[in-house]
Amino acid sequence: MTTAEERISQLEKKLTKEMSAQISNRNCYKIAYTQFRLSQLYKLAGIPGKSDEMISEAYSTLQRSECSKSRKAQRLLNVISLYKNNPLSPPLIELPPHLKFIGPIILLAGYVAAYILYFRSVISYTFFFVLIFVMFAFSMAIPVILSSSYVKSMKMEYQSHRPSQFMNVENSSSPEAKTPDDLIDDARAEISLANYYYSLKDAKETETHLEKAKRYLSDPLANQSKKREEAIGSLSKLENALRERKLAQG
């Protein structure tokens, strides 16, 4: 069994276990989130039918009356809705925990090491600040490199399982084949994803999806409609919020 198949199999088993619990003990958010993750893996693996089916099930799960209407659930519902309404949107590749937190880990480890070396007089005061700066640069660069490598390897792994028929469908969704409304809908989907990652305090992923949204909105084919202006307004609002958060964090 390949790694790609193992990931899907693990999530399918997890979903089965969550669904087998008594209705009163079911966690709607966990079920919907697992269904959403499965839909994205099915899309990566070139199984659009199962991907669409799973995204519809995730949407239905969060719409049930017995499910909690928390802000977290609403954010997930917004993301699912955009993927449900834009089936040709690129799949979301979730980073594993060690890649999400490797930046802060490197920074913390570097700062601690620098302080220990300085207070033990192993390094000078000047070299102490140089080391702090170097570790900060590493904490920014290494996660980007590792995350890009992970996303690339995931795409290559899953695409190797794709049937040629689905590849043709995907190719037809290139920007040249899109209508102005398609471009704006794609931009709105990216903004929604950026909002989702902003709520998780993942600045890097937030910025990545904001940049994608900008590319869609700056495309010459995108019309000057009210939808476009609303999307630009949402993008600017989130950019300002992200900028203020960074300033507050120092």
C-alpha positions as CSV (number, residue, x, y, z in Angstrom):
1,M,0.0,0.0,0.0
2,T,1.4,3.4,-0.9
3,T,1.8,6.3,1.5
4,A,-1.0,8.2,-0.4
5,E,-3.4,5.3,0.1
6,E,-2.4,4.9,3.7
7,R,-3.3,8.6,4.4
8,I,-6.7,8.1,2.9
9,S,-7.2,4.8,4.6
10,Q,-6.3,6.2,8.0
11,L,-8.8,9.1,7.6
12,E,-11.5,6.7,6.4
13,K,-11.0,4.6,9.5
14,K,-11.0,7.6,11.7
15,L,-14.3,8.8,10.1
16,T,-15.9,5.4,10.5
17,K,-14.9,5.4,14.2
18,E,-16.3,8.9,14.8
19,M,-19.6,8.1,12.9
20,S,-20.0,4.9,14.9
21,A,-20.3,6.7,18.2
22,Q,-23.8,7.4,19.7
23,I,-25.5,10.4,18.2
24,S,-25.3,12.2,21.6
25,N,-21.5,11.7,21.7
26,R,-20.7,12.6,18.2
27,N,-18.5,15.7,17.6
28,C,-19.9,17.3,14.5
29,Y,-16.9,19.5,14.0
30,K,-14.4,16.6,14.1
31,I,-16.6,14.6,11.7
32,A,-17.0,17.5,9.2
33,Y,-13.3,18.3,9.4
34,T,-12.3,14.7,8.7
35,Q,-14.8,14.6,5.8
36,F,-13.3,17.8,4.5
37,R,-9.7,16.5,4.7
38,L,-10.8,13.3,3.0
39,S,-12.4,15.3,0.2
40,Q,-9.1,17.1,-0.4
41,L,-7.1,13.9,-0.5
42,Y,-9.6,12.3,-2.9
43,K,-9.2,15.4,-5.2
44,L,-5.4,15.1,-5.0
45,A,-5.6,11.4,-5.8
46,G,-7.8,12.1,-8.9
47,I,-11.1,10.8,-7.5
48,P,-13.4,13.8,-8.1
49,G,-16.6,11.9,-7.6
50,K,-15.7,10.8,-4.1
51,S,-14.2,14.2,-3.4
52,D,-17.5,16.0,-4.3
53,E,-19.5,13.4,-2.3
54,M,-17.4,13.9,0.8
55,I,-17.5,17.7,0.6
56,S,-21.3,17.5,0.4
57,E,-21.4,15.3,3.4
58,A,-19.1,17.6,5.4
59,Y,-21.5,20.5,4.5
60,S,-24.5,18.5,5.6
61,T,-22.9,17.5,8.8
62,L,-22.4,21.1,9.9
63,Q,-25.9,22.0,8.9
64,R,-27.5,19.5,11.2
65,S,-29.7,21.0,13.9
66,E,-27.9,19.1,16.7
67,C,-24.5,20.5,15.7
68,S,-23.0,23.3,17.7
69,K,-23.0,26.7,15.9
70,S,-19.7,27.8,17.2
71,R,-17.4,30.3,15.5
72,K,-14.9,27.6,14.7
73,A,-17.7,25.5,13.1
74,Q,-18.9,28.5,11.1
75,R,-15.4,29.2,9.8
76,L,-15.1,25.6,8.6
77,L,-18.5,25.8,7.0
78,N,-17.5,28.9,5.1
79,V,-14.4,27.1,3.7
80,I,-16.4,23.9,2.8
81,S,-19.1,26.1,1.1
82,L,-16.5,27.7,-1.1
83,Y,-15.1,24.4,-2.1
84,K,-18.6,23.0,-2.6
85,N,-19.5,25.9,-4.9
86,N,-16.1,25.9,-6.7
87,P,-15.3,22.2,-7.4
88,L,-12.4,23.1,-9.6
89,S,-10.5,25.0,-6.9
90,P,-7.1,23.5,-6.1
91,P,-7.1,21.1,-3.2
92,L,-6.0,22.3,0.2
93,I,-2.9,20.5,1.4
94,E,-2.7,20.5,5.2
95,L,0.8,20.7,6.7
96,P,1.7,18.2,9.4
97,P,2.1,19.6,13.0
98,H,5.9,19.4,12.9
99,L,6.0,21.7,9.9
100,K,3.4,24.1,11.4
101,F,5.5,24.7,14.5
102,I,9.0,24.2,13.3
103,G,9.6,28.0,13.0
104,P,8.8,28.8,16.6
105,I,10.7,25.7,17.8
106,I,13.8,26.8,15.9
107,L,13.5,30.4,17.2
108,L,13.0,29.3,20.8
109,A,15.8,26.7,20.7
110,G,18.1,29.3,19.1
111,Y,17.3,32.0,21.6
112,V,17.8,29.6,24.6
113,A,21.1,28.4,23.1
114,A,22.3,32.0,22.5
115,Y,21.5,33.0,26.1
116,I,23.2,30.0,27.6
117,L,26.4,30.6,25.5
118,Y,26.4,34.3,26.3
119,F,25.9,34.0,30.1
120,R,28.6,31.3,30.2
121,S,30.9,33.8,28.4
122,V,31.3,31.4,25.5
123,I,30.4,34.2,23.0
124,S,30.7,37.9,23.0
125,Y,27.8,40.4,23.4
126,T,28.1,41.3,19.7
127,F,28.1,37.7,18.5
128,F,25.1,37.1,20.8
129,F,23.0,39.5,18.8
130,V,24.4,38.2,15.5
131,L,23.3,34.7,16.6
132,I,19.8,35.9,17.6
133,F,19.4,37.5,14.1
134,V,20.7,34.4,12.4
135,M,18.3,32.1,14.3
136,F,15.4,34.5,13.5
137,A,16.3,34.3,9.8
138,F,16.5,30.5,10.0
139,S,13.1,30.3,11.8
140,M,11.6,32.2,8.8
141,A,13.4,30.5,5.9
142,I,13.5,26.9,7.0
143,P,9.7,26.5,7.4
144,V,9.1,28.0,4.0
145,I,11.6,25.6,2.4
146,L,10.3,22.5,4.2
147,S,6.6,23.4,3.6
148,S,7.2,24.0,-0.1
149,S,9.0,20.7,-0.4
150,Y,6.3,18.9,1.5
151,V,3.5,20.4,-0.7
152,K,5.5,19.6,-3.9
153,S,6.1,16.0,-2.7
154,M,2.4,15.5,-1.8
155,K,1.3,16.8,-5.2
156,M,3.7,14.5,-7.0
157,E,2.8,11.5,-4.9
158,Y,-0.9,11.9,-5.4
159,Q,-0.7,12.9,-9.0
160,S,1.1,9.7,-9.8
161,H,-2.2,7.9,-8.9
162,R,-4.3,10.2,-11.0
163,P,-6.1,8.8,-14.0
164,S,-5.4,10.6,-17.3
165,Q,-9.0,11.5,-17.7
166,F,-9.0,13.6,-14.5
167,M,-5.7,15.3,-15.5
168,N,-7.5,16.5,-18.7
169,V,-10.3,17.9,-16.6
170,E,-7.9,19.7,-14.4
171,N,-6.0,21.1,-17.3
172,S,-9.2,22.6,-18.6
173,S,-9.5,24.6,-15.4
174,S,-6.5,26.7,-16.2
175,P,-6.9,30.5,-16.0
176,E,-7.2,30.7,-19.8
177,A,-10.4,28.7,-19.6
178,K,-11.9,30.6,-16.7
179,T,-14.6,33.2,-16.9
180,P,-14.4,36.5,-15.0
181,D,-16.8,35.2,-12.4
182,D,-14.7,32.1,-12.0
183,L,-11.6,34.2,-11.2
184,I,-13.5,36.2,-8.6
185,D,-15.0,33.1,-7.1
186,D,-11.5,31.5,-6.9
187,A,-10.2,34.7,-5.2
188,R,-13.0,34.6,-2.7
189,A,-12.2,31.0,-2.0
190,E,-8.6,31.9,-1.3
191,I,-9.7,34.8,1.0
192,S,-11.9,32.4,2.9
193,L,-9.0,30.0,3.4
194,A,-6.8,33.0,4.4
195,N,-9.4,33.9,7.0
196,Y,-9.4,30.3,8.2
197,Y,-5.6,30.2,8.7
198,Y,-5.7,33.7,10.3
199,S,-8.1,32.3,12.9
200,L,-5.5,29.5,13.6
201,K,-2.8,32.2,13.9
202,D,-0.9,30.7,11.0
203,A,0.5,33.9,9.4
204,K,2.5,32.1,6.7
205,E,-0.5,30.2,5.2
206,T,-2.7,33.3,5.6
207,E,-0.2,35.3,3.5
208,T,0.1,32.5,0.9
209,H,-3.7,32.4,0.3
210,L,-3.9,36.2,0.2
211,E,-1.2,36.3,-2.5
212,K,-3.2,33.8,-4.5
213,A,-6.3,35.9,-4.1
214,K,-4.4,38.9,-5.3
215,R,-3.3,37.1,-8.4
216,Y,-6.8,36.1,-9.3
217,L,-8.2,39.6,-8.7
218,S,-5.4,41.3,-10.7
219,D,-6.0,39.1,-13.7
220,P,-7.0,41.2,-16.7
221,L,-10.0,38.9,-17.3
222,A,-11.5,39.7,-13.9
223,N,-14.4,42.1,-14.5
224,Q,-14.9,45.3,-12.5
225,S,-18.0,44.0,-10.8
226,K,-19.5,44.6,-7.3
227,K,-18.3,41.0,-6.4
228,R,-14.7,42.0,-7.3
229,E,-14.9,45.2,-5.2
230,E,-16.3,43.2,-2.2
231,A,-13.5,40.7,-2.6
232,I,-10.8,43.4,-2.7
233,G,-12.4,45.0,0.4
234,S,-12.3,41.6,2.3
235,L,-8.7,41.1,1.2
236,S,-7.6,44.5,2.3
237,K,-9.4,44.1,5.7
238,L,-7.6,40.8,6.4
239,E,-4.2,42.2,5.3
240,N,-4.6,45.1,7.7
241,A,-5.6,42.7,10.5
242,L,-2.6,40.5,9.8
243,R,-0.3,43.5,9.7
244,E,-1.7,44.8,13.1
245,R,-1.3,41.3,14.6
246,K,2.4,41.2,13.5
247,L,3.1,44.6,15.0
248,A,1.4,43.7,18.3
249,Q,3.6,40.6,18.5
250,G,6.7,42.6,17.9
